[in-house]
Amino acid sequence: MKNIAKARYFLNSLSVYLFFVIFLNVFSVSSYSNQIYYSDEVLAYVERRPITKSLVLAFMKNFGVADFEEALNTILDLFVILEFAERQNIKIPNEQIDSIIEKMHMKDIRDVEVDLLKSGLTLQEYRDLIKAKKIADEIFFQLVGVNFINHNELQKFFLKNKDKIQKDFERRFVLYKEGDMKNFGTLGWVRKGELNKVYEEAIFSLPATGYSDVIGEDGKKVTFFVKEIKEVDFSELKDDPNFRDYYIKEKYKEVFGAWVDAQKQKIFLRKKKK
């Protein structure tokens, strides 16, 4: 099938996962001593750090976050981390942060800076993002321990969230027909995350087996037929890298989210009401 390309993304390491999946697409303004002042609408404050509408919009534009409120809340959390670091006198030299940035982008830091400026960010703003994320990861590992990924923990997580996990990891056997095709072709067994968003929504929005039509990127109509749905059990998922990534992400949100909420009680935080 020419126009339906499967993309299976498996992450190579936990540290890479934590950075690129959990906090990828977030940025923060620099710390107070280097703070940029904005003249537009201020939506929130974390201590002396303002979060403006232009900052949130730039966040959404440059890093692909579609939801305004999600972008605002993410920036709030990052500011909380920066405030915690300042109070605890946690310092990470720019040289260390720059080294991380260069490895991420596989470019010299000055070339990265040029790219950042084109997207509306300064290098210092980006450094603060990396700093906040690095501190967040270290706190997370301190909270859960380095051996939190094991068979027993994975199984407990599966049993606790069984219905949601089975829905997210179920496989569907799919046939397709596009353009002038007379007969259905076989797409085979697919799972969420393996197709582009348009095709995935068409296939997995069906509550049961059946037909679903969608217009592809080339403007041609594509008809999917979900022939069979198969639920998965823990024995199939326990060694699946995607399931482990899923577990890490949910664990991160649960544990680190609670830590951030606790920190918010210790600082001045004001958010404009809708």
C-alpha positions as CSV (number, residue, x, y, z in Angstrom):
1,M,0.0,0.0,0.0
2,K,1.7,3.1,-1.3
3,N,0.1,5.8,0.7
4,I,-0.1,4.2,4.1
5,A,3.3,4.0,5.7
6,K,3.7,2.2,9.0
7,A,6.0,3.9,11.5
8,R,7.1,1.9,14.5
9,Y,9.0,4.0,17.0
10,F,10.9,2.1,19.7
11,L,13.0,4.1,22.1
12,N,16.6,3.0,22.8
13,S,17.1,4.1,26.3
14,L,15.2,5.3,29.4
15,S,16.9,8.6,29.6
16,V,16.3,9.4,25.9
17,Y,12.6,8.4,26.5
18,L,12.2,10.6,29.5
19,F,13.6,13.7,27.6
20,F,12.0,13.3,24.2
21,V,8.6,11.9,25.1
22,I,7.6,13.2,28.5
23,F,8.9,16.8,28.3
24,L,9.7,17.1,24.7
25,N,8.0,20.2,23.2
26,V,8.2,22.3,26.3
27,F,10.3,25.4,27.0
28,S,10.6,28.0,29.7
29,V,11.8,31.6,30.0
30,S,15.1,32.2,31.6
31,S,15.6,32.5,35.4
32,Y,14.7,35.8,37.0
33,S,18.2,37.3,36.7
34,N,18.1,36.9,33.0
35,Q,14.3,37.3,32.6
36,I,12.8,38.9,29.5
37,Y,9.9,41.2,30.2
38,Y,6.7,41.1,28.1
39,S,4.2,43.8,27.6
40,D,1.3,41.6,26.6
41,E,-1.3,39.8,28.7
42,V,0.1,38.0,31.8
43,L,-1.7,34.7,32.3
44,A,0.1,33.4,35.4
45,Y,2.9,34.0,37.8
46,V,5.3,31.6,39.5
47,E,6.9,33.8,42.1
48,R,8.5,36.6,40.1
49,R,8.3,34.7,36.8
50,P,5.4,35.8,34.5
51,I,3.9,33.6,31.9
52,T,2.4,35.6,29.1
53,K,0.0,34.9,26.3
54,S,2.7,35.4,23.7
55,L,5.0,32.9,25.5
56,V,2.2,30.2,25.5
57,L,1.4,30.9,21.8
58,A,5.1,30.6,20.9
59,F,5.3,27.4,22.9
60,M,2.4,26.0,20.9
61,K,3.8,27.2,17.5
62,N,7.4,26.1,17.9
63,F,6.8,22.8,19.7
64,G,3.6,21.5,18.2
65,V,1.3,21.6,21.3
66,A,-2.2,22.0,20.0
67,D,-4.0,22.7,23.3
68,F,-3.5,26.2,24.8
69,E,-4.3,25.1,28.4
70,E,-2.0,22.2,28.2
71,A,0.8,24.4,27.0
72,L,0.2,26.9,29.8
73,N,0.1,24.2,32.5
74,T,3.4,22.6,31.2
75,I,5.1,26.0,31.4
76,L,3.8,26.4,34.9
77,D,5.3,23.1,36.0
78,L,8.7,24.0,34.4
79,F,8.7,27.3,36.3
80,V,8.0,25.5,39.5
81,I,11.1,23.3,38.8
82,L,13.2,26.4,38.2
83,E,12.0,28.0,41.4
84,F,12.8,24.8,43.3
85,A,16.3,24.8,41.8
86,E,16.9,28.4,42.7
87,R,15.8,27.9,46.3
88,Q,17.9,24.7,46.7
89,N,20.9,26.5,45.0
90,I,21.0,23.8,42.3
91,K,23.4,25.1,39.7
92,I,24.3,23.4,36.4
93,P,27.0,25.1,34.4
94,N,26.1,26.4,30.9
95,E,29.0,24.3,29.5
96,Q,27.3,21.1,30.7
97,I,23.9,22.2,29.3
98,D,25.4,23.2,26.0
99,S,27.1,19.8,25.7
100,I,23.7,18.1,26.1
101,I,22.1,20.4,23.6
102,E,24.9,19.8,21.0
103,K,24.4,16.0,21.4
104,M,20.7,16.4,21.0
105,H,20.9,18.5,17.8
106,M,24.3,17.1,16.5
107,K,25.3,20.7,15.9
108,D,27.7,23.2,17.3
109,I,26.0,25.3,20.0
110,R,26.3,28.5,17.9
111,D,24.5,26.8,15.0
112,V,21.8,25.7,17.4
113,E,21.5,29.2,18.7
114,V,20.8,30.5,15.2
115,D,18.1,27.9,14.7
116,L,16.6,28.8,18.1
117,L,16.5,32.5,17.3
118,K,14.7,31.8,14.1
119,S,12.0,29.9,16.0
120,G,11.6,32.7,18.5
121,L,13.7,31.4,21.4
122,T,17.0,32.6,22.9
123,L,19.7,30.2,23.7
124,Q,19.3,31.0,27.4
125,E,15.6,30.2,27.3
126,Y,16.5,26.8,25.8
127,R,19.2,26.2,28.3
128,D,16.6,26.7,31.1
129,L,14.4,24.1,29.4
130,I,17.2,21.5,29.5
131,K,18.1,22.5,33.0
132,A,14.5,22.1,34.2
133,K,14.2,18.7,32.5
134,K,17.5,17.4,33.8
135,I,16.5,18.3,37.4
136,A,13.1,16.8,36.9
137,D,14.6,13.5,35.7
138,E,17.0,13.3,38.7
139,I,14.1,14.0,41.1
140,F,12.0,11.3,39.4
141,F,14.7,8.7,39.8
142,Q,15.2,9.6,43.5
143,L,11.5,9.2,44.1
144,V,11.0,5.8,42.4
145,G,14.5,4.3,42.5
146,V,16.5,3.0,39.6
147,N,14.9,-0.4,39.6
148,F,11.3,0.6,39.3
149,I,11.0,-1.3,36.0
150,N,10.6,-4.9,36.9
151,H,8.2,-7.8,36.3
152,N,6.2,-7.3,39.5
153,E,5.7,-3.6,39.1
154,L,4.8,-3.9,35.4
155,Q,2.2,-6.6,36.3
156,K,0.7,-4.5,39.1
157,F,0.5,-1.6,36.7
158,F,-1.2,-3.8,34.1
159,L,-3.8,-5.2,36.5
160,K,-4.6,-1.8,38.0
161,N,-5.1,-0.2,34.5
162,K,-6.2,-3.3,32.6
163,D,-9.2,-1.8,30.7
164,K,-7.4,1.3,29.5
165,I,-4.2,-0.7,28.6
166,Q,-6.1,-3.3,26.6
167,K,-7.9,-0.5,24.8
168,D,-4.6,1.3,24.0
169,F,-2.8,-1.9,23.0
170,E,-5.4,-3.9,21.2
171,R,-4.7,-5.1,17.7
172,R,-7.1,-4.8,14.8
173,F,-6.9,-6.8,11.6
174,V,-7.6,-4.3,8.8
175,L,-8.3,-4.5,5.1
176,Y,-8.3,-1.4,3.0
177,K,-9.4,-0.1,-0.4
178,E,-8.3,3.2,-1.9
179,G,-8.7,5.0,-5.2
180,D,-9.7,2.8,-8.1
181,M,-9.0,-0.5,-6.3
182,K,-11.7,-3.0,-7.0
183,N,-10.9,-5.4,-4.2
184,F,-9.7,-4.9,-0.6
185,G,-6.0,-5.3,0.2
186,T,-4.6,-6.5,3.4
187,L,-3.1,-4.1,5.9
188,G,-2.9,-6.8,8.6
189,W,-2.7,-6.4,12.3
190,V,-2.2,-2.8,13.5
191,R,-2.0,-1.1,16.8
192,K,-2.3,2.5,17.9
193,G,0.9,4.5,17.0
194,E,1.7,2.5,13.9
195,L,-0.1,4.6,11.4
196,N,-0.5,8.3,10.7
197,K,-3.1,10.0,12.8
198,V,-5.8,10.3,10.1
199,Y,-5.8,6.6,9.3
200,E,-5.4,5.7,13.0
201,E,-8.5,7.7,14.0
202,A,-10.5,6.2,11.2
203,I,-9.6,2.6,12.3
204,F,-9.7,2.9,16.0
205,S,-12.7,5.2,16.3
206,L,-14.9,2.2,15.4
207,P,-16.4,0.7,18.6
208,A,-16.4,-2.7,16.9
209,T,-15.7,-4.4,13.6
210,G,-16.9,-2.6,10.5
211,Y,-16.2,0.0,7.8
212,S,-14.7,3.4,8.1
213,D,-14.0,6.0,5.3
214,V,-11.4,8.7,5.3
215,I,-9.8,11.1,2.8
216,G,-6.0,10.5,2.4
217,E,-3.3,13.1,2.0
218,D,-3.5,12.7,-1.7
219,G,-7.2,13.5,-1.7
220,K,-8.3,9.9,-2.5
221,K,-10.9,8.1,-0.5
222,V,-9.7,5.2,1.6
223,T,-12.0,2.6,3.0
224,F,-10.9,0.5,6.0
225,F,-12.6,-2.6,7.1
226,V,-11.8,-3.8,10.6
227,K,-12.3,-7.5,10.4
228,E,-11.2,-8.6,13.8
229,I,-10.2,-7.1,17.2
230,K,-7.8,-8.9,19.5
231,E,-7.2,-7.9,23.1
232,V,-3.8,-8.4,24.7
233,D,-2.8,-9.8,28.0
234,F,0.2,-9.2,30.3
235,S,2.2,-12.1,28.9
236,E,2.2,-10.4,25.5
237,L,3.1,-7.0,26.8
238,K,5.7,-7.7,29.6
239,D,8.6,-7.6,27.2
240,D,7.1,-5.1,24.7
241,P,9.3,-1.9,24.6
242,N,6.2,0.1,23.8
243,F,4.4,-1.1,26.9
244,R,7.5,-0.3,29.0
245,D,7.6,3.2,27.5
246,Y,3.8,3.5,28.3
247,Y,4.5,2.4,31.9
248,I,7.3,4.9,32.3
249,K,5.3,7.8,31.0
250,E,2.3,7.0,33.3
251,K,4.6,6.5,36.3
252,Y,6.3,9.7,35.6
253,K,3.0,11.6,35.5
254,E,1.8,10.0,38.7
255,V,5.0,10.3,40.8
256,F,6.5,13.5,39.4
257,G,3.1,15.1,39.1
258,A,2.5,14.6,42.8
259,W,5.9,16.1,43.6
260,V,5.2,19.2,41.5
261,D,1.8,19.6,43.1
262,A,3.5,19.5,46.5
263,Q,6.0,22.2,45.5
264,K,3.2,24.4,44.3
265,Q,1.9,24.6,47.8
266,K,5.2,26.1,49.0
267,I,5.5,29.0,46.5
268,F,3.5,31.9,45.3
269,L,1.6,30.8,42.2
270,R,-1.2,32.7,40.6
271,K,-3.1,31.8,37.5
272,K,-5.6,34.0,35.7
273,K,-9.2,32.7,35.8
274,K,-10.8,32.1,32.5
